[in-house]
C-alpha cells in the first residue's frame, strides 16, 4: 500500500506541476513572439466574449472542482475496498486538476489575445485554487481514513 500511495503521490505532483507549467510555457511563447499577441486587442466584441467566457468558467469550475472532489470522496471513494479506493482517488484528483486547468490555460490565452487583464486575473485565481490540491502522503491517508501504521 505504501508503494501505491507513493506512486499516486508522484503522479499527482507531476500533474500539479503540469497545470502550473502549461500556462507559464504559454506565456513564454507569447512573450517571445512565437505566438502573436494582441490579435483581438481593440475588438470590443471579441474582448467581451473572451472576458465573459473566462469569468464564467472561473466562477463555475473552481468551486465545482473543489466541492465535487469532496462529495465524491465522502459518498463514493471511502466506501470502496482499499485498492479501488486508491485508484478512484487518483482519478478524481486528476479530474479536479483538469477542471482547474481549463480556466487557467484559457485565461492566459485570452489575456494574450485581447491584452485584457481580467482574463489574467481569472487564470491566476484558477492557479491559486490548485494550491488547495497539493498532494501529500498524510493528506491521502487523512482523506481516505487510513491508519498511519498500515504497511502492506
Backbone torsions as a table, in degrees:
resi	resn	phi	psi	omega
1	UNK	NA	-39.0	-179.7
2	UNK	-59.9	-40.1	179.3
3	UNK	-66.7	-38.0	178.2
4	UNK	-65.2	-40.9	178.3
5	UNK	-65.0	-41.4	178.1
6	UNK	-65.3	-37.4	177.5
7	UNK	-64.7	-45.7	177.2
8	UNK	-60.9	-41.5	-179.6
9	UNK	-62.0	-43.9	178.4
10	UNK	-64.9	-41.5	178.6
11	UNK	-63.4	-42.8	-179.4
12	UNK	-66.9	-38.2	177.1
13	UNK	-64.6	-40.9	177.8
14	UNK	-65.1	-40.9	179.2
15	UNK	-64.9	-42.4	179.2
16	UNK	-64.7	-41.5	177.2
17	UNK	-62.8	-38.9	178.7
18	UNK	-66.1	-38.9	178.9
19	UNK	-63.0	-34.9	177.5
20	UNK	-80.8	-35.1	-174.6
21	UNK	-72.9	-36.3	-176.6
22	UNK	-62.4	-49.3	177.4
23	UNK	-64.6	-34.5	177.7
24	UNK	-66.1	-43.9	177.2
25	UNK	-62.3	-41.4	178.0
26	UNK	-62.2	-42.3	177.8
27	UNK	-62.9	-41.0	178.7
28	UNK	-63.4	-41.4	179.3
29	UNK	-64.1	-39.0	176.7
30	UNK	-69.7	-42.2	-176.9
31	UNK	-69.0	-30.3	179.8
32	UNK	-84.9	-4.7	177.9
33	UNK	90.0	4.5	176.8
34	UNK	-64.3	-42.9	172.3
35	UNK	-107.0	145.0	-178.8
36	UNK	-80.8	125.2	179.4
37	UNK	-100.3	156.8	178.6
38	UNK	74.4	25.6	-177.8
39	UNK	-61.4	-40.3	-178.5
40	UNK	-104.4	15.7	179.3
41	UNK	-63.9	128.5	-178.8
42	UNK	90.5	-12.8	177.3
43	UNK	-87.7	97.0	-172.3
44	UNK	-60.0	-37.1	-178.4
45	UNK	-66.5	-47.2	179.9
46	UNK	-68.4	-38.2	177.4
47	UNK	-60.9	-42.5	179.5
48	UNK	-64.2	-43.9	180.0
49	UNK	-63.0	-50.2	-179.4
50	UNK	-62.5	-41.6	179.9
51	UNK	-65.2	-43.3	179.5
52	UNK	-63.7	-45.1	179.0
53	UNK	-61.9	-44.7	-179.4
54	UNK	-61.8	-46.1	-179.5
55	UNK	-66.3	-45.3	-178.9
56	UNK	-63.9	-41.8	177.3
57	UNK	-64.0	-40.8	-178.1
58	UNK	-66.0	-48.5	-176.1
59	UNK	-74.9	-15.7	177.7
60	UNK	-97.7	-42.8	-173.4
61	UNK	-78.8	-32.5	-179.1
62	UNK	-64.8	-54.7	178.9
63	UNK	-64.6	-36.9	179.6
64	UNK	-62.6	-45.4	-178.3
65	UNK	-62.8	-44.1	-177.7
66	UNK	-71.9	-40.4	-178.4
67	UNK	-76.6	-39.2	-179.4
68	UNK	-59.4	-40.4	179.6
69	UNK	-63.9	-43.1	-179.7
70	UNK	-63.7	-42.7	179.6
71	UNK	-66.0	-42.9	179.5
72	UNK	-66.7	-32.8	178.1
73	UNK	-65.6	-46.7	-176.9
74	UNK	-71.1	-45.4	-172.3
75	UNK	-85.0	-26.6	-170.3
76	UNK	-124.1	-54.8	-169.3
77	UNK	-64.6	-43.1	-176.5
78	UNK	-66.0	-20.1	-178.7
79	UNK	-88.2	-8.2	-178.6
80	UNK	-83.4	158.4	170.6
81	UNK	-61.0	158.2	-170.6
82	UNK	-53.9	-47.7	-177.5
83	UNK	-63.0	-44.6	178.8
84	UNK	-70.0	-34.3	178.9
85	UNK	-64.2	-41.2	178.7
86	UNK	-65.3	-42.4	179.0
87	UNK	-64.6	-44.9	179.7
88	UNK	-65.9	-38.1	177.9
89	UNK	-60.1	-43.8	179.6
90	UNK	-64.2	-43.4	-178.9
91	UNK	-63.8	-46.5	-178.7
92	UNK	-67.5	-31.9	175.6
93	UNK	-66.0	-40.2	177.1
94	UNK	-65.5	-39.7	178.1
95	UNK	-63.3	-42.6	179.7
96	UNK	-60.8	-46.0	178.8
97	UNK	-66.0	-36.3	178.4
98	UNK	-64.8	-39.0	178.3
99	UNK	-66.2	-32.8	177.3
100	UNK	-79.3	-25.0	179.6
101	UNK	-68.2	-36.0	-175.9
102	UNK	-58.5	-55.1	179.5
103	UNK	-68.2	-26.2	179.3
104	UNK	-68.0	-49.5	-176.1
105	UNK	-73.3	-38.2	178.6
106	UNK	-69.9	-36.6	178.1
107	UNK	-61.9	-42.8	177.9
108	UNK	-66.5	-43.7	179.2
109	UNK	-61.7	-47.3	-179.0
110	UNK	-65.5	-34.7	177.5
111	UNK	-60.9	-48.5	-177.1
112	UNK	-72.4	-23.2	176.6
113	UNK	-77.2	-34.7	-175.9
114	UNK	-112.7	-14.9	-174.8
115	UNK	57.8	35.1	178.1
116	UNK	-104.2	119.2	-172.3
117	UNK	-69.4	-15.9	176.8
118	UNK	-58.3	-40.9	178.9
119	UNK	-64.4	-37.4	178.2
120	UNK	-67.3	-38.3	176.8
121	UNK	-62.9	-39.6	177.7
122	UNK	-63.6	-41.8	177.8
123	UNK	-63.4	-41.3	179.0
124	UNK	-65.1	-38.3	177.6
125	UNK	-62.7	-41.4	178.9
126	UNK	-65.4	-41.0	178.6
127	UNK	-67.7	-37.6	176.7
128	UNK	-65.1	-36.2	178.1
129	UNK	-63.3	-28.1	177.9
130	UNK	-67.2	-18.7	177.6
131	UNK	-67.1	-19.0	174.3
132	UNK	-79.3	-4.0	-176.8
133	UNK	-112.1	12.9	-177.9
134	UNK	-63.4	121.7	-175.8
135	UNK	-81.1	147.1	171.6
136	UNK	-153.3	158.0	-178.7
137	UNK	-62.7	-42.6	-179.6
138	UNK	-66.1	-34.0	178.6
139	UNK	-66.1	-43.5	179.0
140	UNK	-61.5	-45.5	-180.0
141	UNK	-64.9	-39.3	177.7
142	UNK	-65.0	-46.7	-176.1
143	UNK	-69.1	-27.7	178.1
144	UNK	-98.1	4.6	-179.4
145	UNK	55.2	46.4	177.9
146	UNK	-94.8	144.2	175.6
147	UNK	-75.1	150.5	-179.1
148	UNK	-70.3	-23.0	-172.8
149	UNK	-95.7	9.6	178.5
150	UNK	-77.6	123.5	179.0
151	UNK	-132.8	76.7	179.5
152	UNK	-89.8	NA	NA
